Amino acid sequence: MMRDLPAASYRSRAWVLALLIPGCVLAAGNEPPSGQNTNCAAATPARAQAFSVVDYGAVPSDGEDDFPAFDAARRAASAEGHGLIRIPAGVWDLSRTVASEASNVNFAGDGPGATVVRAMAPFEGSALFVLGRKQGAPCVQTANVTTVQLKSLTLDGNAQAVTGFEAYGLRDGSAFEDVVVRNQHTVPGVATNQSCNLGGAADVYQNQGVQFRNVWVIGGPWVRSAAWLLDGLFESQVIGGGARGMSSTSSSHAAGFAIGTRAGVQGLTLLGASVTMIKDSGNGSARTNAGIRYGEWVRNSRDIGTTFEGITGAAVSFEGGRASGSSLPFNVQSLQPRLYMNARGQPDGFGRNTDYFMNPAIQFGVASDCRAGPIVAYAPWKTWVRFDGRASAGQQRNSAEVSLGPMDPSHVAVSSVVSFDEAAASTNWVDGVGFAGREHWTVTLGPATVVMQQGTLRKQLQQHAPGRSGPARDEGVLRVVDADGAALLEVGGDRPAVSPKAPPAFDSAWNGSVPLLLGQYRFWVDASGRLRVKRGRPSGDTDGTVIGDQYGTETIRP
């Protein structure tokens, strides 16, 4: 039914218009006298209309199918050209998708937890709500969509492969607010894309200017999917909310947010979101998941102040090139990530080892001009930043900032704070800042990586902690080791020097020196004073080929 505002409200509004619009004269009953200016009638705002699903036959919490009533309310609002579809408190069961392509037709409940829209079993369709044009022709942005909104309710997939809501080609002003999506099984809770579900580069069919405010996706598991599957977005925002899996469920190749993996995303901002409990099966060592996965079609986007916890895999992964071979993501930033470490080597209560959580914290795959950080005082036994070495596929000019802060250097030495895999592009770099006396780094470099000369690593030493009195001191230590564990360089304080350490993999005869690395060849002097060479990693002190000794008695072989 159509619900009007009280007539008195319109009389008051009409008299205000009469004062503001020249020539507008109202008589009793608010109708302009004969022969007078009728501009007031044209200027009077359209009456707001609300359509309650109850008025169309829906009964809350009775277990019966409420789709006919929901669809009737939607059709009535669409016929009027605008309207608010009210979904009062209660549990409402749907047998199929509520789909709306109309402009200014909004849906609102009485609050998440109070209003619950639940998928019946079996369910027909991919989502409880689909807004915009998912399929059909012509593929255009929904005409004049300015205020399509879904707010204040819970969407329950009832442990089925049913997404909470999908959005296609919506326009400025569209918003999703105070929504909880739960109990969806293996599929996303939230999905967006271009009109007609088109993939590929950004174009005019995108969602534009859409906001997601305090929207949560809770449940899973997700399998080769994500809690949020965001594609086809332009200059849109996710504010608060986020994704939370269940500790007792196992996801694989999943993400809290998968962004730009199917279609263009540009100018997307995540602000203060949260991703927790995205876990593999077993002990978590597979590490196939990610908190945020930036795909090949995303550019000029960012997440700011995101909270990460309990993810078996990277907190943030930049990994384009999966489908098209392009070098995207491009110019994407993960700023001020909030990484919550877990106790070292502890089970999480479901058999997973916490050492596999967010290790590495940030992973750069095929990406260009992307940046992450600062990462501050994270778990020192984990890798904070990893460049995975796919340089030939377009990994270049990526950077991260880390700040170790006050921590035990013996912990740092057991792993690599920064890891450059073999063939990681030399145009990638890391900026590091830490407190005096506690700046201890371990950096792993792939054997094919050029060190220092081409800017593989940049390090900035902070002389002393902020606010610390007394003379400035720099007692920092930078250790650079290759992928085999052999130390290449140690720089400490104001006395840069080569101070290599003996790799434990070598036998007791190893004389403590580190092989001199020239291209792919390593040179060293064994315990007997012989100069040896080998292409690749030596297995011990007597490995390789003898090419001379300190006495000149060895014959140099051609």
Sequence and secondary structure as in RCSB ss.txt:
>XXXX:A:sequence
MMRDLPAASYRSRAWVLALLIPGCVLAAGNEPPSGQNTNCAAATPARAQAFSVVDYGAVPSDGEDDFPAFDAARR
AASAEGHGLIRIPAGVWDLSRTVASEASNVNFAGDGPGATVVRAMAPFEGSALFVLGRKQGAPCVQTANVTTVQL
KSLTLDGNAQAVTGFEAYGLRDGSAFEDVVVRNQHTVPGVATNQSCNLGGAADVYQNQGVQFRNVWVIGGPWVRS
AAWLLDGLFESQVIGGGARGMSSTSSSHAAGFAIGTRAGVQGLTLLGASVTMIKDSGNGSARTNAGIRYGEWVRN
SRDIGTTFEGITGAAVSFEGGRASGSSLPFNVQSLQPRLYMNARGQPDGFGRNTDYFMNPAIQFGVASDCRAGPI
VAYAPWKTWVRFDGRASAGQQRNSAEVSLGPMDPSHVAVSSVVSFDEAAASTNWVDGVGFAGREHWTVTLGPATV
VMQQGTLRKQLQQHAPGRSGPARDEGVLRVVDADGAALLEVGGDRPAVSPKAPPAFDSAWNGSVPLLLGQYRFWV
DASGRLRVKRGRPSGDTDGTVIGDQYGTETIRP
>XXXX:A:secstr
  B   HHHHHHHHHHHHHHSTTB   GGG   TTSB HHHHHS     EEEGGGGT  TTSSSB HHHHHHHHH
HHHHHT EEEE  SEEEEEEEEEEE  TTEEEE S BTTEEEEEEEEEEEEEEEEEE  SSSS    TT    EE
EEEEEEEEEES EEEEEES  TT EEEEEEEEEE BS SEEEESGGG  BS  TTSEES EEEEEEEEE  BBSS
EEEEE SEES EEES EEEE TTS  BS EEEEESSSB EES EEES EEEEE  STTSTT  EEEEEE TTEEE
EEEES EEEEEBEEEEEE   SSS     EEEEEES EE    TT B SSS BGGGBTSSSEEE S BS EEEEE
ES  TTS SEEE   GGGT BS EEEEE  S  HHHHTTS SEEE TT  TT EEEE   TT  EEEEEE TT  
 STTSS      SS TT  SS     EEEEEETTS EEEEEETTEEE      TTS TT  S   EEETTEEEEE
 TTSEEEEEES   STT SEEEEETTS S    
